[in-house]
Amino acid sequence: MTPYAWGPPPARASIRTEPEDFRVIEDLGHKPDGDGEHLWLWVEKREQNTAFVATELARAAGVHPRQVSFAGLKDRNAVTAQYFSIHLPGRPDPDWASWSLEGIQILEASRSSRKIQRGRLNGNRFELVLRDLDGDLDALETRLATVRDHGVPNGFGEQRFGGNNIARARALFAGQMRRKPSKNKRGFYLSAARSLLFNQVLAERIGQGNWNRLLPGDVAMLDGSHSWFVADPTDPDQIKRCTELDIHPTGPLVGEGENPVTDQVAELEARITAAEPDLVQGLHKFRLQAQRRALRMRIKDLTWQYTPDHKQLHLNFNLGQGSYATSVLRELVEV
């Protein structure tokens, strides 16, 4: 877990008391075009994980699970809405309105000429209810304004690590797994290894107080994009853009390929990743390509409201692809 960027949270609260307390609405950034061999379903699920829903939709439609696609994995302990696409070449729409699937409600259906691509989404809208709120609420109000205006560290949340995915990654890299994992499980282990290394670099920069500003040798990423460029921390325009959250410093997603950072940042990242040689070597062994990830997340359209007795706090905000609502919450309250 990374250190707090803005100090320990000033209040305590309960989260996910009910699944409806944690609502996630996916934003793909585009809609189905109305015609084609892919049936898009707008699905609301309650206490179900995304992969299970995809399997259930495949079963109901009478197709192989490979013919069902989705953009991103959503929380299980929540109520979430997202698109799934089913590849039905030469076939009419199934009678989806008659399907009875536990915890799954199909709200809309439309045809499209293209399937949904994994990882291709703008982000997600979060609607959260924090209950049993207690603590310094004046300080919480200040903290809410701080994270709205200045963002929070873009660390990977605990769900990325799945309890023991790091141990499994180490066993995979050492050739110590008794059974070869499926492609999906192997992907989880590789992602967990990269996420741990990124979080360790992020933690170091939070500790140094420079997670949200450009350093010599940094690579900057455009907000809401994967586009990056070699930064100049002495350039007044770049300093201004970083302050305004238009660009962010980045950290490594370790893999094959040249690391574009230099100078102070290259030394810092090399020092941190050198402490985990088995993870670094394993990621290279499995031919993952090096990438960059913003160290800071911008919280868009953050609004909040207390109940009259101030025992509940309702939060609404948007996050970009790959950012975690739990990383926002941990800067606000002790859950």
C-alpha positions in Angstrom: 0.0 0.0 0.0 1.3 3.4 -0.9 1.7 6.2 1.7 -1.0 8.9 2.0 -0.4 11.9 -0.3 -2.4 14.3 1.8 -1.9 12.9 5.3 -3.9 10.3 7.2 -7.7 10.5 6.5 -9.5 12.8 8.9 -12.6 10.6 9.2 -13.9 7.0 9.3 -16.7 5.4 7.4 -18.2 2.1 6.3 -18.3 1.3 2.6 -20.3 -1.4 0.6 -22.7 -2.0 3.5 -25.1 -2.7 0.6 -24.1 -3.4 -3.0 -26.1 -0.3 -4.0 -23.6 1.8 -1.9 -21.0 1.2 -4.6 -22.4 2.0 -8.1 -20.2 2.0 -11.2 -21.4 3.1 -14.7 -19.0 2.4 -17.5 -18.3 5.1 -20.2 -17.1 3.5 -23.4 -16.9 6.8 -25.2 -19.1 5.6 -28.1 -22.4 3.8 -28.7 -23.4 0.9 -30.9 -24.0 2.0 -34.5 -27.3 0.2 -34.9 -26.4 -2.5 -37.5 -24.0 -5.4 -37.8 -23.2 -8.9 -36.6 -22.5 -7.9 -32.9 -25.3 -7.6 -30.4 -24.5 -5.1 -27.8 -26.2 -5.5 -24.4 -26.3 -2.7 -21.8 -26.2 -4.8 -18.6 -26.7 -4.0 -14.9 -25.2 -6.6 -12.6 -25.5 -6.9 -8.8 -22.9 -8.9 -6.8 -21.6 -10.6 -9.9 -18.2 -10.4 -11.5 -17.8 -9.4 -15.1 -16.3 -12.7 -16.4 -19.1 -14.7 -14.8 -21.7 -12.4 -16.5 -20.0 -12.9 -19.8 -20.2 -16.7 -19.4 -23.8 -16.5 -18.5 -24.6 -14.4 -21.5 -22.8 -16.8 -23.7 -24.8 -19.7 -22.3 -28.1 -17.9 -22.7 -27.3 -17.0 -26.3 -26.0 -20.4 -27.2 -22.5 -19.3 -28.2 -19.0 -20.0 -27.1 -17.7 -17.6 -24.3 -15.1 -16.4 -26.7 -17.9 -14.7 -28.7 -18.8 -12.5 -25.8 -16.7 -9.3 -25.3 -16.5 -6.5 -22.7 -14.2 -3.5 -22.1 -13.3 -3.7 -18.5 -13.6 -5.8 -15.3 -16.0 -4.3 -12.8 -16.3 -4.7 -9.0 -18.2 -7.8 -7.8 -19.4 -6.3 -4.5 -21.3 -3.5 -6.2 -24.0 -2.6 -8.7 -22.4 -1.9 -12.0 -23.6 -1.1 -15.5 -21.5 -1.9 -18.6 -21.8 -3.0 -22.2 -21.2 -6.6 -23.4 -21.1 -7.6 -27.1 -22.1 -11.0 -28.5 -20.8 -12.0 -31.9 -23.8 -13.4 -33.9 -22.8 -13.6 -37.6 -25.8 -14.5 -39.7 -28.0 -15.0 -36.7 -31.0 -13.0 -35.5 -31.2 -11.5 -32.1 -31.9 -14.1 -29.4 -34.9 -13.5 -27.2 -32.8 -11.7 -24.6 -35.8 -10.1 -22.9 -36.9 -13.6 -21.7 -33.6 -14.5 -20.1 -33.7 -15.0 -16.4 -30.1 -14.6 -15.1 -29.5 -14.2 -11.3 -28.1 -10.8 -10.5 -28.1 -9.7 -14.1 -30.5 -7.3 -15.8 -30.4 -6.4 -19.5 -31.5 -2.8 -19.9 -30.9 -2.2 -23.6 -29.9 -4.1 -26.7 -28.6 -2.8 -30.1 -26.6 -4.1 -33.0 -23.2 -2.9 -34.0 -20.7 -3.5 -36.8 -17.8 -3.9 -34.3 -17.2 -5.9 -31.1 -16.3 -4.3 -27.8 -12.5 -4.3 -27.3 -10.9 -5.2 -24.0 -9.4 -2.1 -22.3 -11.0 0.4 -24.8 -13.1 2.7 -22.6 -13.0 6.3 -21.5 -13.5 5.5 -17.8 -16.2 5.0 -15.2 -18.7 7.0 -13.2 -18.8 6.2 -9.5 -21.8 6.8 -7.2 -20.8 5.9 -3.6 -22.5 6.0 -0.2 -20.3 6.1 2.9 -22.1 5.2 6.0 -21.4 5.5 9.8 -19.4 8.6 9.1 -17.4 9.8 12.1 -14.4 12.1 12.6 -13.3 15.6 11.9 -15.9 16.6 9.3 -14.5 20.1 8.8 -11.1 18.6 8.0 -12.9 16.1 5.7 -14.5 19.0 3.9 -11.1 20.5 3.3 -9.7 17.1 2.2 -12.5 16.7 -0.4 -11.7 20.1 -1.9 -8.0 19.1 -2.0 -8.4 15.9 -3.9 -10.9 17.6 -6.2 -8.4 20.3 -7.1 -5.1 18.5 -6.9 -5.9 14.8 -7.5 -4.6 11.7 -5.7 -1.9 9.1 -6.4 -2.9 6.7 -9.2 -1.9 3.6 -7.4 -3.3 0.1 -8.2 -6.0 -0.9 -5.8 -5.9 -4.0 -3.6 -8.3 -5.9 -6.0 -5.5 -6.0 -8.6 -3.5 -8.2 -6.3 -6.2 -10.7 -5.5 -4.9 -11.7 -2.1 -2.0 -14.0 -3.4 -1.5 -13.0 -7.0 2.0 -11.8 -6.2 3.0 -15.1 -4.6 1.6 -16.9 -7.6 3.5 -14.6 -10.0 6.8 -15.4 -8.1 6.0 -19.2 -8.4 5.2 -18.8 -12.1 8.5 -17.0 -12.7 10.4 -19.6 -10.7 8.8 -22.5 -12.5 7.3 -23.7 -9.3 3.6 -23.9 -10.2 2.2 -27.5 -10.0 -0.2 -26.8 -12.9 0.1 -24.5 -15.8 -2.3 -21.6 -15.2 -4.9 -20.6 -17.8 -4.1 -17.7 -20.0 -6.5 -15.5 -18.0 -5.0 -16.4 -14.7 -1.5 -15.9 -16.0 -2.5 -12.5 -17.1 -3.7 -11.7 -13.6 -0.4 -12.8 -12.1 1.7 -10.7 -14.7 -0.5 -7.7 -14.1 -0.1 -8.0 -10.3 3.7 -8.1 -10.7 3.8 -5.0 -12.8 1.4 -3.2 -10.5 3.5 -4.0 -7.4 6.6 -2.5 -9.0 4.6 0.6 -10.1 3.2 1.1 -6.7 6.6 0.8 -5.1 8.0 3.6 -7.4 4.9 5.7 -6.6 5.3 5.1 -2.9 8.9 6.3 -3.1 7.9 9.5 -4.9 5.1 10.2 -2.5 7.6 9.8 0.3 9.9 12.3 -1.4 6.9 14.7 -2.0 7.4 14.8 -5.8 4.6 12.4 -7.1 2.7 15.3 -8.5 5.5 17.4 -10.1 8.0 16.9 -12.8 11.6 15.8 -12.0 14.7 15.9 -14.2 14.5 12.9 -16.5 10.7 12.6 -16.2 8.3 11.4 -18.8 4.9 13.3 -18.8 1.6 11.8 -19.8 -1.3 13.8 -21.1 -4.4 13.7 -18.9 -7.0 11.2 -20.1 -4.6 9.8 -22.7 -1.7 7.2 -23.0 0.3 9.7 -25.0 3.6 10.7 -23.3 6.6 12.9 -24.0 10.0 13.6 -22.4 9.4 16.4 -20.0 11.4 19.5 -19.2 10.8 20.3 -15.5 12.3 23.8 -16.0 9.8 24.8 -18.8 7.3 27.3 -17.3 4.6 26.1 -19.6 5.0 22.4 -18.5 5.2 23.4 -14.9 1.9 25.3 -15.3 0.3 22.4 -17.2 1.4 20.0 -14.5 0.0 22.2 -11.8 -3.3 22.4 -13.7 -3.5 18.6 -14.0 -3.2 18.7 -17.8 -0.1 16.5 -17.7 1.2 14.1 -15.1 4.6 12.6 -14.2 4.7 8.9 -14.9 6.0 5.6 -13.4 7.0 2.3 -15.1 4.9 -0.6 -16.1 8.0 -2.9 -16.3 8.6 -5.0 -19.4 10.8 -5.3 -22.5 11.9 -2.2 -24.3 13.9 0.9 -23.6 13.0 2.9 -20.5 12.5 6.5 -21.7 13.3 8.2 -18.4 16.8 9.6 -17.6 18.7 11.4 -14.9 17.1 11.5 -11.4 14.0 9.5 -12.4 16.0 6.8 -14.1 18.1 6.4 -11.0 15.1 6.2 -8.7 13.2 3.7 -10.8 16.3 1.5 -11.3 17.0 1.5 -7.6 13.4 0.5 -6.7 12.9 -2.2 -9.3 16.4 -3.7 -8.6 15.0 -4.8 -5.2 12.6 -7.2 -7.0 14.8 -9.0 -9.6 12.6 -12.1 -9.8 9.6 -9.9 -10.8 11.6 -7.8 -13.3 13.2 -10.9 -14.9 9.9 -12.8 -15.0 8.1 -9.9 -16.8 10.9 -9.9 -19.4 10.7 -13.6 -19.7 7.0 -13.4 -20.6 7.7 -10.7 -23.1 5.6 -8.0 -21.7 6.3 -4.6 -23.4 7.3 -1.7 -21.2 4.7 1.0 -20.8 4.2 4.1 -18.7 1.3 5.0 -16.3 0.5 8.4 -14.8 1.5 8.7 -11.1 -1.5 11.0 -10.4 -5.2 10.7 -11.2 -7.5 13.6 -11.9 -10.9 13.2 -10.2 -13.4 14.7 -12.6 -16.8 16.1 -11.7 -16.4 15.3 -8.0 -19.5 16.3 -5.9 -20.5 15.4 -2.4 -23.4 15.7 -0.1 -24.1 14.8 3.5 -27.3 13.5 5.0 -28.9 15.9 7.5 -27.5 13.9 10.4 -24.0 13.9 8.8 -23.8 10.1 9.2 -23.7 9.4 5.5 -21.6 11.0 2.7 -22.7 10.6 -0.9 -19.9 10.9 -3.5 -20.1 11.2 -7.3 -17.1 11.4 -9.6 -15.6 10.2 -12.8 -12.3 8.4 -13.2 -10.3 7.6 -16.3 -9.6 4.1 -17.5 -7.5 1.9 -15.1 -7.9 4.2 -12.1 -9.4 2.9 -8.8 -12.1 4.5 -6.7 -10.5 2.9 -3.7 -7.4 5.0 -4.3 -9.7 8.1 -3.9 -11.5 6.8 -0.8 -8.3 6.0 1.1 -7.3 9.7 0.9 -10.6 10.7 2.4 -11.7 8.2 5.1 -10.4 5.2 7.0 -12.7 2.5 5.7 
